[in-house]
Amino acid sequence: MIVPSHSNQFLFIIAPIISIGTALSAWAVIPVNAGWVIANVNLGLLYVLAMTSLGVYGVLISGWASNSKYAMYGAIRASAQTISYEIAMGFALIGVMMAAGSLNLSEIVYAQQGGFWHWYWLPLFPLMVVYWISGVAETNRAPFDVAEGESEIVAGFHVEYSGIRFALFFLAEYANMILVATLAALLFFGGWLSPFQGIDFLEEWFAFVPGLVWLVIKIGFFLLMYLWMRATFPRYRYDQIMMLGWKVLIPVALGWIVILAVLIECGVKPWF
C-alpha cells in the first residue's frame, strides 16, 4: 500500500475508512422483511440521508490529502455533484413522507399494501424518476461519473490509492449502489410486499414466495438499471450535470410536492 510522500498521511489513511463506515452504517435501519431490521427507528429515512451525506467527506478528504491535482479535481467535482443532487433527492423523499405520513421505512412499506397499483411508483412517478437519477449521480456511476472521469482526470479522487484502501472506496461505492436500489424498492415498489395482493387467485398461487425474495427481485431490477444506464448513455459534461440537477430535477420535485400537498389538503388521495 503506497502512501505519497508529500500527502497528509493521517487523512490519506482515514478517508477510505470514512467512506466504507458511512456506507455500511446506513444499512442499520433498512428493513428486508416484516420485522427484519437492526434498528426500527421512527426517523429511519432521515438517518439514511444523514449517513449518505457524511460519505462525501471521505471523497473530499481523500482528494485533498493525496496532494495531487487530479485527485483534487475529482474531489471538487464530487462535492459539487453531491450537494446538487442531494437537494433533489431530499425533495423526492419528502413526497414519500407526505404520502405515507411517516419517516419509518417499515411503515412506508406497509402504507403501500394492496398490490402493484397501490405502490407509490404510480402517484409519485415524477418523484421516483427524480430520486433514481439523483441516486445514480450520488453514487458517481455512469453517466454521472465525472468525479472519476478516466478520460479527463485519470481516475479522480482515488488516483493515488492502492491495495486495500483502494478496495475500500470501491466497496463503499457498491454498497451505496445496493442501498440506493433497496431504498427505491422500499419507497416506491412496496418493499417485500407481493405485487399480487388483492388479486385472489394470483395471491394464492404466489403465497409460498417469501417477502425477502420479492425484495431481492426488485433490488435486482434497479441494479440492472444501473448496468443499462452505464451501457447506454455517454458521460455527461460537468456543466450538463449541474444544469440537470438545478434546472430540471429540483423544479420538478418542488412542483410535484406542491401538487401533492394540495391533493392531500383537499382530501383527494385516490392511491394512498
Secondary structure, DSSP 8 states (H G I E B T S, - for coil): ----TTS-HHHHHHHHHHHHHHHHHGGGG--SBTTB-S---TTHHHHHHHHHHHHHHHHHHHHHHTT-HHHHHHHHHHHHHHHHHHHHHHHHHHHHHHHHT-S-HHHHHHTT-SSGGGSTTTTTHHHHHHHHHHHHHHTT-TTS-GGG-HHHHTTGGGTT--HHHHHHHHHHHHHHHHHHHHHHHHHHS-TTS-TTTT-HHHHHHTTTS-HHHHHHHHHHHHHHHHHHHHHHS----HHHHHHIIIIIIHHHHHHHHHHHHHHHHTT--S--
